[in-house]
């Protein structure tokens, strides 16, 4: 769902699961080390969203409220750090009417939660809302880093 078998497409799923060395390395890292891990964060551009699973279905995970509680803290700390407003929700049910209303299967966030069993798995979609899209101005790079650093610190204390 949300991917294609066309190798010329930007949403090509690959010939089979874990066909690429990079995804195999992430898989092996998480499976080998999962007993010492509680969270897995995937950074992505763009949209200013803080997303939790699932991406492959619009159903919500059982611990949806706990995940939203943690993301509420992260939204607040980003707001007080740089003033930016992030939107939180599941990949298919965010508060926003922009993007992520479509299901997209095969994301590492779903896999880290469902298969590796990490309780907290999120995708942080960085700035912006689409004005600059993938090419945010240079003078926003440091600010973007500051708010994400604050987000990770807050996440660590909130979980
Ligand atoms: C597990 O973590 C250790 C240290 O954090 C790392 O050296 C090792 O490569 C990891 N295992 C895998 C398979 O990536």
Backbone and ligand atoms as CSV (ligand in chain L), in Angstrom:
chain,resi,resn,atom,element,x,y,z
A,1,UNK,N,N,0.850,-1.188,0.000
A,1,UNK,CA,C,0.000,0.000,0.000
A,1,UNK,C,C,0.886,1.239,0.000
A,2,UNK,N,N,0.621,2.171,-0.921
A,2,UNK,CA,C,1.391,3.409,-0.968
A,2,UNK,C,C,2.775,3.241,-1.564
A,3,UNK,N,N,3.029,2.120,-2.215
A,3,UNK,CA,C,4.321,1.900,-2.875
A,3,UNK,C,C,4.050,1.280,-4.237
A,4,UNK,N,N,5.113,1.160,-5.021
A,4,UNK,CA,C,4.927,0.607,-6.358
A,4,UNK,C,C,6.069,-0.345,-6.715
A,5,UNK,N,N,5.817,-1.216,-7.688
A,5,UNK,CA,C,6.869,-2.120,-8.168
A,5,UNK,C,C,7.598,-1.530,-9.378
A,6,UNK,N,N,7.299,-0.264,-9.682
A,6,UNK,CA,C,7.971,0.410,-10.804
A,6,UNK,C,C,9.310,0.974,-10.336
A,7,UNK,N,N,10.432,0.412,-10.811
A,7,UNK,CA,C,11.755,0.856,-10.351
A,7,UNK,C,C,12.064,2.316,-10.691
A,8,UNK,N,N,11.314,2.928,-11.598
A,8,UNK,CA,C,11.553,4.324,-11.969
A,8,UNK,C,C,10.778,5.300,-11.089
A,9,UNK,N,N,9.984,4.790,-10.169
A,9,UNK,CA,C,9.181,5.658,-9.317
A,9,UNK,C,C,9.917,5.989,-8.013
A,10,UNK,N,N,9.626,7.184,-7.472
A,10,UNK,CA,C,10.256,7.580,-6.205
A,10,UNK,C,C,9.658,6.827,-5.018
A,11,UNK,N,N,8.582,6.100,-5.223
A,11,UNK,CA,C,8.032,5.282,-4.146
A,11,UNK,C,C,8.157,3.780,-4.460
A,12,UNK,N,N,9.203,3.442,-5.222
A,12,UNK,CA,C,9.512,2.038,-5.529
A,12,UNK,C,C,9.838,1.296,-4.231
A,13,UNK,N,N,9.212,0.155,-4.027
A,13,UNK,CA,C,9.400,-0.595,-2.777
A,13,UNK,C,C,10.645,-1.481,-2.779
A,14,UNK,N,N,11.289,-1.645,-3.923
A,14,UNK,CA,C,12.416,-2.582,-4.007
A,14,UNK,C,C,11.919,-3.957,-4.411
A,15,UNK,N,N,12.858,-4.855,-4.800
A,15,UNK,CA,C,12.446,-6.175,-5.299
A,15,UNK,C,C,11.867,-7.083,-4.204
A,16,UNK,N,N,12.351,-6.925,-2.955
A,16,UNK,CA,C,11.822,-7.723,-1.833
A,16,UNK,C,C,12.217,-7.007,-0.541
A,17,UNK,N,N,11.594,-7.402,0.576
A,17,UNK,CA,C,11.864,-6.746,1.855
A,17,UNK,C,C,13.344,-6.868,2.226
A,18,UNK,N,N,13.934,-5.791,2.671
A,18,UNK,CA,C,15.345,-5.744,3.083
A,18,UNK,C,C,16.287,-6.125,1.945
A,19,UNK,N,N,15.944,-5.706,0.746
A,19,UNK,CA,C,16.807,-5.990,-0.407
A,19,UNK,C,C,18.068,-5.127,-0.388
A,20,UNK,N,N,18.046,-4.013,0.355
A,20,UNK,CA,C,19.180,-3.081,0.317
A,20,UNK,C,C,20.035,-3.174,1.580
A,21,UNK,N,N,21.367,-2.998,1.437
A,21,UNK,CA,C,22.261,-3.127,2.602
A,21,UNK,C,C,21.945,-2.125,3.725
A,22,UNK,N,N,21.459,-0.925,3.367
A,22,UNK,CA,C,21.167,0.072,4.399
A,22,UNK,C,C,20.006,-0.373,5.285
A,23,UNK,N,N,18.943,-0.893,4.645
A,23,UNK,CA,C,17.801,-1.330,5.452
A,23,UNK,C,C,18.157,-2.580,6.254
A,24,UNK,N,N,19.015,-3.432,5.680
A,24,UNK,CA,C,19.453,-4.622,6.440
A,24,UNK,C,C,20.256,-4.214,7.665
A,25,UNK,N,N,21.097,-3.171,7.514
A,25,UNK,CA,C,21.923,-2.713,8.647
A,25,UNK,C,C,21.036,-2.181,9.774
A,26,UNK,N,N,19.994,-1.414,9.423
A,26,UNK,CA,C,19.080,-0.882,10.442
A,26,UNK,C,C,18.329,-2.035,11.104
A,27,UNK,N,N,17.844,-2.966,10.280
A,27,UNK,CA,C,17.141,-4.145,10.829
A,27,UNK,C,C,18.026,-4.899,11.816
A,28,UNK,N,N,19.276,-5.198,11.405
A,28,UNK,CA,C,20.163,-5.995,12.253
A,28,UNK,C,C,20.523,-5.249,13.538
A,29,UNK,N,N,20.723,-3.947,13.401
A,29,UNK,CA,C,21.027,-3.146,14.595
A,29,UNK,C,C,19.874,-3.235,15.598
A,30,UNK,N,N,18.658,-3.030,15.112
A,30,UNK,CA,C,17.500,-3.018,16.019
A,30,UNK,C,C,17.238,-4.406,16.610
A,31,UNK,N,N,17.344,-5.452,15.800
A,31,UNK,CA,C,17.071,-6.795,16.319
A,31,UNK,C,C,18.126,-7.238,17.327
A,32,UNK,N,N,19.390,-6.886,17.057
A,32,UNK,CA,C,20.471,-7.302,17.957
A,32,UNK,C,C,20.437,-6.526,19.266
A,33,UNK,N,N,20.059,-5.278,19.169
A,33,UNK,CA,C,20.174,-4.391,20.337
A,33,UNK,C,C,18.838,-4.013,20.974
A,34,UNK,N,N,17.762,-4.652,20.580
A,34,UNK,CA,C,16.453,-4.169,21.030
A,34,UNK,C,C,16.244,-4.261,22.542
A,35,UNK,N,N,16.951,-5.172,23.213
A,35,UNK,CA,C,16.734,-5.293,24.662
A,35,UNK,C,C,17.224,-4.045,25.401
A,36,UNK,N,N,18.089,-3.257,24.762
A,36,UNK,CA,C,18.610,-2.056,25.415
A,36,UNK,C,C,17.991,-0.779,24.839
A,37,UNK,N,N,17.034,-0.927,23.924
A,37,UNK,CA,C,16.444,0.246,23.264
A,37,UNK,C,C,14.988,0.423,23.666
A,38,UNK,N,N,14.541,1.665,23.807
A,38,UNK,CA,C,13.117,1.909,24.068
A,38,UNK,C,C,12.459,2.703,22.943
A,39,UNK,N,N,13.272,3.428,22.178
A,39,UNK,CA,C,12.677,4.290,21.161
A,39,UNK,C,C,13.469,4.240,19.865
A,40,UNK,N,N,12.759,4.461,18.780
A,40,UNK,CA,C,13.385,4.550,17.467
A,40,UNK,C,C,12.761,5.753,16.758
A,41,UNK,N,N,13.583,6.713,16.382
A,41,UNK,CA,C,13.073,7.915,15.732
A,41,UNK,C,C,13.604,7.974,14.307
A,42,UNK,N,N,12.721,8.151,13.365
A,42,UNK,CA,C,13.091,8.313,11.965
A,42,UNK,C,C,12.895,9.774,11.585
A,43,UNK,N,N,13.926,10.400,11.086
A,43,UNK,CA,C,13.803,11.793,10.633
A,43,UNK,C,C,13.556,11.815,9.129
A,44,UNK,N,N,12.712,12.746,8.717
A,44,UNK,CA,C,12.253,12.758,7.333
A,44,UNK,C,C,11.865,14.186,6.962
A,45,UNK,N,N,11.856,14.486,5.709
A,45,UNK,CA,C,11.336,15.777,5.245
A,45,UNK,C,C,10.140,15.516,4.360
A,46,UNK,N,N,9.120,16.342,4.462
A,46,UNK,CA,C,8.963,17.478,5.351
A,46,UNK,C,C,7.499,17.577,5.773
A,47,UNK,N,N,7.130,18.585,6.546
A,47,UNK,CA,C,5.723,18.776,6.892
A,47,UNK,C,C,5.452,19.240,8.316
A,48,UNK,N,N,6.516,19.218,9.200
A,48,UNK,CA,C,6.316,19.599,10.606
A,48,UNK,C,C,5.280,18.718,11.294
A,49,UNK,N,N,5.485,17.405,11.125
A,49,UNK,CA,C,4.609,16.436,11.782
A,49,UNK,C,C,5.428,15.564,12.725
A,50,UNK,N,N,4.822,15.199,13.841
A,50,UNK,CA,C,5.400,14.203,14.741
A,50,UNK,C,C,4.456,13.008,14.690
A,51,UNK,N,N,4.904,11.935,14.042
A,51,UNK,CA,C,3.991,10.842,13.710
A,51,UNK,C,C,4.327,9.555,14.441
A,52,UNK,N,N,3.283,8.836,14.847
A,52,UNK,CA,C,3.483,7.501,15.412
A,52,UNK,C,C,2.781,6.503,14.496
A,53,UNK,N,N,3.116,5.201,14.636
A,53,UNK,CA,C,2.459,4.186,13.801
A,53,UNK,C,C,0.936,4.164,14.048
A,54,UNK,N,N,0.185,3.598,13.121
A,54,UNK,CA,C,0.670,2.839,11.987
A,54,UNK,C,C,0.605,3.662,10.694
A,55,UNK,N,N,1.485,3.317,9.763
A,55,UNK,CA,C,1.446,3.932,8.454
A,55,UNK,C,C,0.740,3.029,7.451
A,56,UNK,N,N,0.692,1.729,7.743
A,56,UNK,CA,C,0.150,0.783,6.750
A,56,UNK,C,C,-1.357,0.652,6.835
A,57,UNK,N,N,-1.956,1.179,7.922
A,57,UNK,CA,C,-3.398,1.080,8.104
A,57,UNK,C,C,-3.871,2.304,8.868
A,58,UNK,N,N,-5.140,2.640,8.745
A,58,UNK,CA,C,-5.642,3.772,9.521
A,58,UNK,C,C,-6.062,3.328,10.924
A,59,UNK,N,N,-5.969,2.033,11.225
A,59,UNK,CA,C,-6.217,1.573,12.601
A,59,UNK,C,C,-5.153,2.168,13.520
A,60,UNK,N,N,-5.533,2.405,14.769
A,60,UNK,CA,C,-4.576,2.954,15.725
A,60,UNK,C,C,-3.991,1.839,16.586
A,61,UNK,N,N,-2.721,1.994,17.019
A,61,UNK,CA,C,-2.150,0.978,17.908
A,61,UNK,C,C,-2.840,1.017,19.280
A,62,UNK,N,N,-2.750,-0.075,20.026
A,62,UNK,CA,C,-3.407,-0.157,21.345
A,62,UNK,C,C,-2.952,0.933,22.296
A,63,UNK,N,N,-1.666,1.285,22.206
A,63,UNK,CA,C,-1.116,2.283,23.132
A,63,UNK,C,C,-1.131,3.698,22.537
A,64,UNK,N,N,-2.058,3.925,21.633
A,64,UNK,CA,C,-2.196,5.213,20.966
A,64,UNK,C,C,-2.182,6.398,21.939
A,65,UNK,N,N,-2.929,6.293,23.050
A,65,UNK,CA,C,-3.019,7.436,23.969
A,65,UNK,C,C,-1.686,7.737,24.634
A,66,UNK,N,N,-0.939,6.689,24.948
A,66,UNK,CA,C,0.380,6.889,25.549
A,66,UNK,C,C,1.323,7.578,24.553
A,67,UNK,N,N,1.268,7.159,23.305
A,67,UNK,CA,C,2.125,7.763,22.272
A,67,UNK,C,C,1.753,9.235,22.067
A,68,UNK,N,N,0.452,9.526,22.077
A,68,UNK,CA,C,0.001,10.911,21.898
A,68,UNK,C,C,0.411,11.773,23.090
A,69,UNK,N,N,0.376,11.191,24.287
A,69,UNK,CA,C,0.790,11.905,25.493
A,69,UNK,C,C,2.264,12.331,25.365
A,70,UNK,N,N,3.099,11.408,24.931
A,70,UNK,CA,C,4.522,11.713,24.764
A,70,UNK,C,C,4.701,12.794,23.692
A,71,UNK,N,N,3.963,12.664,22.597
A,71,UNK,CA,C,4.102,13.650,21.514
A,71,UNK,C,C,3.584,15.021,21.917
A,72,UNK,N,N,2.590,15.074,22.815
A,72,UNK,CA,C,2.121,16.368,23.327
A,72,UNK,C,C,3.272,17.126,23.990
A,73,UNK,N,N,4.075,16.396,24.775
A,73,UNK,CA,C,5.232,17.014,25.426
A,73,UNK,C,C,6.229,17.534,24.399
A,74,UNK,N,N,6.434,16.761,23.355
A,74,UNK,CA,C,7.408,17.145,22.327
A,74,UNK,C,C,6.913,18.380,21.559
A,75,UNK,N,N,5.628,18.403,21.230
A,75,UNK,CA,C,5.050,19.578,20.554
A,75,UNK,C,C,5.286,20.829,21.407
A,76,UNK,N,N,5.040,20.705,22.716
A,76,UNK,CA,C,5.167,21.858,23.615
A,76,UNK,C,C,6.609,22.345,23.720
A,77,UNK,N,N,7.552,21.411,23.790
A,77,UNK,CA,C,8.951,21.837,23.960
A,77,UNK,C,C,9.474,22.488,22.674
A,78,UNK,N,N,9.042,22.015,21.527
A,78,UNK,CA,C,9.459,22.646,20.265
A,78,UNK,C,C,8.885,24.062,20.203
A,79,UNK,N,N,7.625,24.190,20.572
A,79,UNK,CA,C,6.970,25.511,20.573
A,79,UNK,C,C,7.733,26.502,21.463
A,80,UNK,N,N,8.170,26.031,22.631
A,80,UNK,CA,C,8.860,26.960,23.529
A,80,UNK,C,C,10.318,27.161,23.140
A,81,UNK,N,N,10.873,26.311,22.298
A,81,UNK,CA,C,12.272,26.446,21.883
A,81,UNK,C,C,12.417,27.394,20.695
A,82,UNK,N,N,11.627,27.207,19.662
A,82,UNK,CA,C,11.773,28.030,18.449
A,82,UNK,C,C,10.460,28.683,18.008
A,83,UNK,N,N,9.370,28.364,18.701
A,83,UNK,CA,C,8.078,28.927,18.320
A,83,UNK,C,C,7.376,28.189,17.198
A,84,UNK,N,N,8.033,27.153,16.666
A,84,UNK,CA,C,7.397,26.410,15.560
A,84,UNK,C,C,6.299,25.487,16.088
A,85,UNK,N,N,5.226,25.407,15.309
A,85,UNK,CA,C,4.094,24.560,15.673
A,85,UNK,C,C,4.161,23.256,14.879
A,86,UNK,N,N,4.360,22.153,15.575
A,86,UNK,CA,C,4.337,20.840,14.936
A,86,UNK,C,C,2.985,20.187,15.203
A,87,UNK,N,N,2.570,19.342,14.275
A,87,UNK,CA,C,1.294,18.637,14.397
A,87,UNK,C,C,1.584,17.176,14.700
A,88,UNK,N,N,0.884,16.618,15.708
A,88,UNK,CA,C,1.136,15.214,16.027
A,88,UNK,C,C,-0.070,14.351,15.686
A,89,UNK,N,N,0.207,13.048,15.543
A,89,UNK,CA,C,-0.863,12.114,15.222
A,89,UNK,C,C,-0.274,10.831,14.675
A,90,UNK,N,N,-1.138,9.895,14.305
A,90,UNK,CA,C,-0.604,8.702,13.663
A,90,UNK,C,C,-0.357,9.047,12.197
A,91,UNK,N,N,0.458,8.234,11.534
A,91,UNK,CA,C,0.833,8.529,10.149
A,91,UNK,C,C,-0.385,8.709,9.258
A,92,UNK,N,N,-1.474,8.052,9.617
A,92,UNK,CA,C,-2.662,8.141,8.771
A,92,UNK,C,C,-3.800,8.941,9.407
A,93,UNK,N,N,-3.583,9.436,10.653
A,93,UNK,CA,C,-4.631,10.203,11.337
A,93,UNK,C,C,-4.060,11.429,12.049
A,94,UNK,N,N,-3.335,12.290,11.342
A,94,UNK,CA,C,-2.812,13.459,12.046
A,94,UNK,C,C,-3.918,14.504,12.144
A,95,UNK,N,N,-3.682,15.505,13.049
A,95,UNK,CA,C,-4.674,16.560,13.246
A,95,UNK,C,C,-4.821,17.441,12.012
A,96,UNK,N,N,-3.886,17.286,11.115
A,96,UNK,CA,C,-3.828,18.191,9.982
A,96,UNK,C,C,-4.512,17.590,8.761
A,97,UNK,N,N,-4.992,18.447,7.912
A,97,UNK,CA,C,-5.591,17.922,6.687
A,97,UNK,C,C,-4.561,17.838,5.562
A,98,UNK,N,N,-3.290,18.195,5.887
A,98,UNK,CA,C,-2.263,18.118,4.856
A,98,UNK,C,C,-1.570,16.760,4.906
A,99,UNK,N,N,-1.187,16.231,3.800
A,99,UNK,CA,C,-0.368,15.018,3.708
A,99,UNK,C,C,-0.809,13.888,4.622
A,100,UNK,N,N,-0.168,12.791,4.559
A,100,UNK,CA,C,-0.312,11.663,5.476
A,100,UNK,C,C,-1.740,11.243,5.774
A,101,UNK,N,N,-2.609,11.449,4.832
A,101,UNK,CA,C,-3.934,10.889,5.002
A,101,UNK,C,C,-3.976,9.547,4.269
A,102,UNK,N,N,-2.960,9.316,3.453
A,102,UNK,CA,C,-2.911,8.058,2.717
A,102,UNK,C,C,-2.063,7.034,3.446
A,103,UNK,N,N,-2.448,5.792,3.349
A,103,UNK,CA,C,-1.659,4.730,3.942
A,103,UNK,C,C,-0.384,4.528,3.129
A,104,UNK,N,N,0.709,4.238,3.831
A,104,UNK,CA,C,1.980,3.956,3.180
A,104,UNK,C,C,2.653,2.846,3.963
A,105,UNK,N,N,2.699,1.673,3.380
A,105,UNK,CA,C,3.249,0.517,4.085
A,105,UNK,C,C,4.754,0.421,3.890
A,106,UNK,N,N,5.413,-0.291,4.799
A,106,UNK,CA,C,6.832,-0.594,4.625
A,106,UNK,C,C,7.769,0.370,5.302
A,107,UNK,N,N,7.256,1.296,6.111
A,107,UNK,CA,C,8.114,2.251,6.800
A,107,UNK,C,C,8.843,1.615,7.973
A,108,UNK,N,N,10.031,2.157,8.271
A,108,UNK,CA,C,10.805,1.607,9.386
A,108,UNK,C,C,10.116,1.837,10.720
A,109,UNK,N,N,9.280,2.884,10.809
A,109,UNK,CA,C,8.604,3.151,12.089
A,109,UNK,C,C,7.618,2.030,12.433
A,110,UNK,N,N,6.834,1.598,11.469
A,110,UNK,CA,C,5.908,0.479,11.697
A,110,UNK,C,C,6.683,-0.787,12.069
A,111,UNK,N,N,7.755,-1.041,11.320
A,111,UNK,CA,C,8.539,-2.260,11.541
A,111,UNK,C,C,9.184,-2.265,12.934
A,112,UNK,N,N,9.742,-1.105,13.341
A,112,UNK,CA,C,10.418,-1.024,14.647
A,112,UNK,C,C,9.448,-1.324,15.784
A,113,UNK,N,N,8.204,-0.934,15.628
A,113,UNK,CA,C,7.216,-1.183,16.674
A,113,UNK,C,C,6.656,-2.613,16.581
A,114,UNK,N,N,6.216,-2.991,15.396
A,114,UNK,CA,C,5.511,-4.273,15.253
A,114,UNK,C,C,6.437,-5.481,15.302
A,115,UNK,N,N,7.608,-5.371,14.729
A,115,UNK,CA,C,8.488,-6.541,14.624
A,115,UNK,C,C,9.632,-6.487,15.639
A,116,UNK,N,N,10.350,-5.362,15.686
A,116,UNK,CA,C,11.447,-5.268,16.661
A,116,UNK,C,C,10.890,-5.081,18.073
A,117,UNK,N,N,9.648,-4.615,18.180
A,117,UNK,CA,C,9.000,-4.526,19.485
A,117,UNK,C,C,9.405,-3.338,20.329
A,118,UNK,N,N,9.940,-2.283,19.715
A,118,UNK,CA,C,10.277,-1.091,20.492
A,118,UNK,C,C,8.988,-0.349,20.844
A,119,UNK,N,N,8.803,-0.027,22.131
A,119,UNK,CA,C,7.537,0.591,22.536
A,119,UNK,C,C,7.288,1.954,21.893
A,120,UNK,N,N,8.359,2.712,21.693
A,120,UNK,CA,C,8.179,4.062,21.150
A,120,UNK,C,C,8.863,4.177,19.800
A,121,UNK,N,N,8.084,4.354,18.777
A,121,UNK,CA,C,8.617,4.477,17.435
A,121,UNK,C,C,7.911,5.642,16.743
A,122,UNK,N,N,8.709,6.603,16.293
A,122,UNK,CA,C,8.121,7.814,15.708
A,122,UNK,C,C,8.813,8.192,14.408
A,123,UNK,N,N,8.091,8.912,13.566
A,123,UNK,CA,C,8.693,9.591,12.416
A,123,UNK,C,C,8.543,11.082,12.644
A,124,UNK,N,N,9.638,11.779,12.710
A,124,UNK,CA,C,9.607,13.233,12.832
A,124,UNK,C,C,9.802,13.833,11.443
A,125,UNK,N,N,8.756,14.476,10.968
A,125,UNK,CA,C,8.837,15.175,9.678
A,125,UNK,C,C,9.298,16.599,9.959
A,126,UNK,N,N,10.476,16.930,9.462
A,126,UNK,CA,C,11.082,18.234,9.738
A,126,UNK,C,C,10.341,19.363,9.021
A,127,UNK,N,N,10.795,20.614,9.234
A,127,UNK,CA,C,10.227,21.781,8.565
A,127,UNK,C,C,10.229,21.588,7.056
A,128,UNK,N,N,9.409,22.272,6.250
A,128,UNK,CA,C,8.407,23.215,6.753
A,128,UNK,C,C,7.021,22.678,6.382
A,129,UNK,N,N,6.050,23.588,6.182
A,129,UNK,CA,C,4.712,23.138,5.796
A,129,UNK,C,C,4.557,22.985,4.284
A,130,UNK,N,N,5.581,23.383,3.529
A,130,UNK,CA,C,5.491,23.232,2.084
A,130,UNK,C,C,5.850,24.487,1.303
A,131,UNK,N,N,6.051,25.613,2.035
A,131,UNK,CA,C,6.436,26.850,1.353
A,131,UNK,C,C,7.764,26.652,0.628
A,132,UNK,N,N,8.745,26.091,1.332
A,132,UNK,CA,C,10.034,25.774,0.720
A,132,UNK,C,C,10.189,24.277,0.471
A,133,UNK,N,N,9.385,23.484,1.170
A,133,UNK,CA,C,9.402,22.037,0.953
A,133,UNK,C,C,10.730,21.395,1.302
A,134,UNK,N,N,11.304,20.661,0.354
A,134,UNK,CA,C,12.557,19.952,0.612
A,134,UNK,C,C,13.754,20.893,0.698
A,135,UNK,N,N,13.592,22.141,0.281
A,135,UNK,CA,C,14.726,23.064,0.238
A,135,UNK,C,C,14.525,24.235,1.187
A,136,UNK,N,N,14.508,23.968,2.492
A,136,UNK,CA,C,14.333,25.068,3.445
A,136,UNK,C,C,15.559,25.989,3.391
A,137,UNK,N,N,15.355,27.284,3.632
A,137,UNK,CA,C,16.467,28.230,3.559
A,137,UNK,C,C,17.582,27.884,4.559
A,138,UNK,N,N,18.815,28.212,4.157
A,138,UNK,CA,C,19.989,27.935,4.994
A,138,UNK,C,C,19.837,28.426,6.423
A,139,UNK,N,N,19.227,29.610,6.574
A,139,UNK,CA,C,19.151,30.173,7.928
A,139,UNK,C,C,18.145,29.452,8.825
A,140,UNK,N,N,17.489,28.436,8.304
A,140,UNK,CA,C,16.599,27.636,9.155
A,140,UNK,C,C,17.230,26.315,9.599
A,141,UNK,N,N,18.417,26.035,9.076
A,141,UNK,CA,C,19.031,24.733,9.358
A,141,UNK,C,C,19.380,24.596,10.851
A,142,UNK,N,N,20.053,25.624,11.382
A,142,UNK,CA,C,20.458,25.553,12.787
A,142,UNK,C,C,19.232,25.505,13.706
A,143,UNK,N,N,18.232,26.342,13.398
A,143,UNK,CA,C,16.990,26.369,14.180
A,143,UNK,C,C,16.297,25.011,14.163
A,144,UNK,N,N,16.285,24.399,13.002
A,144,UNK,CA,C,15.671,23.088,12.857
A,144,UNK,C,C,16.403,22.079,13.747
A,145,UNK,N,N,17.723,22.153,13.764
A,145,UNK,CA,C,18.510,21.280,14.627
A,145,UNK,C,C,18.236,21.541,16.097
A,146,UNK,N,N,18.109,22.829,16.456
A,146,UNK,CA,C,17.847,23.172,17.864
A,146,UNK,C,C,16.520,22.596,18.333
A,147,UNK,N,N,15.488,22.739,17.515
A,147,UNK,CA,C,14.180,22.240,17.963
A,147,UNK,C,C,14.150,20.717,18.026
A,148,UNK,N,N,14.882,20.046,17.128
A,148,UNK,CA,C,14.907,18.579,17.167
A,148,UNK,C,C,15.748,18.066,18.335
A,149,UNK,N,N,16.801,18.784,18.670
A,149,UNK,CA,C,17.612,18.410,19.831
A,149,UNK,C,C,16.764,18.530,21.101
A,150,UNK,N,N,16.022,19.630,21.212
A,150,UNK,CA,C,15.116,19.818,22.354
A,150,UNK,C,C,14.050,18.721,22.365
A,151,UNK,N,N,13.568,18.359,21.187
A,151,UNK,CA,C,12.540,17.312,21.069
A,151,UNK,C,C,13.062,15.974,21.603
A,152,UNK,N,N,14.299,15.625,21.244
A,152,UNK,CA,C,14.859,14.347,21.687
A,152,UNK,C,C,15.091,14.341,23.187
A,153,UNK,N,N,15.572,15.457,23.733
A,153,UNK,CA,C,15.742,15.553,25.191
A,153,UNK,C,C,14.416,15.381,25.904
A,154,UNK,N,N,13.379,16.022,25.391
A,154,UNK,CA,C,12.064,15.946,26.009
A,154,UNK,C,C,11.510,14.526,25.912
A,155,UNK,N,N,11.727,13.921,24.773
A,155,UNK,CA,C,11.253,12.551,24.553
A,155,UNK,C,C,11.867,11.621,25.593
A,156,UNK,N,N,13.160,11.797,25.818
A,156,UNK,CA,C,13.873,10.948,26.770
A,156,UNK,C,C,13.278,11.056,28.169
A,157,UNK,N,N,12.869,12.278,28.564
A,157,UNK,CA,C,12.302,12.391,29.915
A,157,UNK,C,C,10.817,12.033,29.963
A,158,UNK,N,N,10.129,12.099,28.832
A,158,UNK,CA,C,8.689,11.830,28.830
A,158,UNK,C,C,8.345,10.341,28.716
A,159,UNK,N,N,9.284,9.500,28.269
A,159,UNK,CA,C,8.943,8.076,28.099
A,159,UNK,C,C,9.410,7.206,29.268
L,1,LIG,C1,C,24.501,-3.322,18.535
L,1,LIG,O1,O,24.999,-2.199,19.239
L,1,LIG,C2,C,26.393,-2.166,19.370
L,1,LIG,C3,C,26.812,-0.991,20.256
L,1,LIG,O2,O,25.864,-0.022,20.398
L,1,LIG,C4,C,27.027,-2.070,17.996
L,1,LIG,O3,O,28.430,-2.034,18.095
L,1,LIG,C5,C,26.594,-3.263,17.175
L,1,LIG,O4,O,27.112,-3.132,15.867
L,1,LIG,C6,C,25.077,-3.360,17.140
L,1,LIG,N1,N,24.697,-4.563,16.415
L,1,LIG,C7,C,24.371,-4.551,15.104
L,1,LIG,C8,C,24.075,-5.897,14.489
L,1,LIG,O5,O,24.312,-3.546,14.427
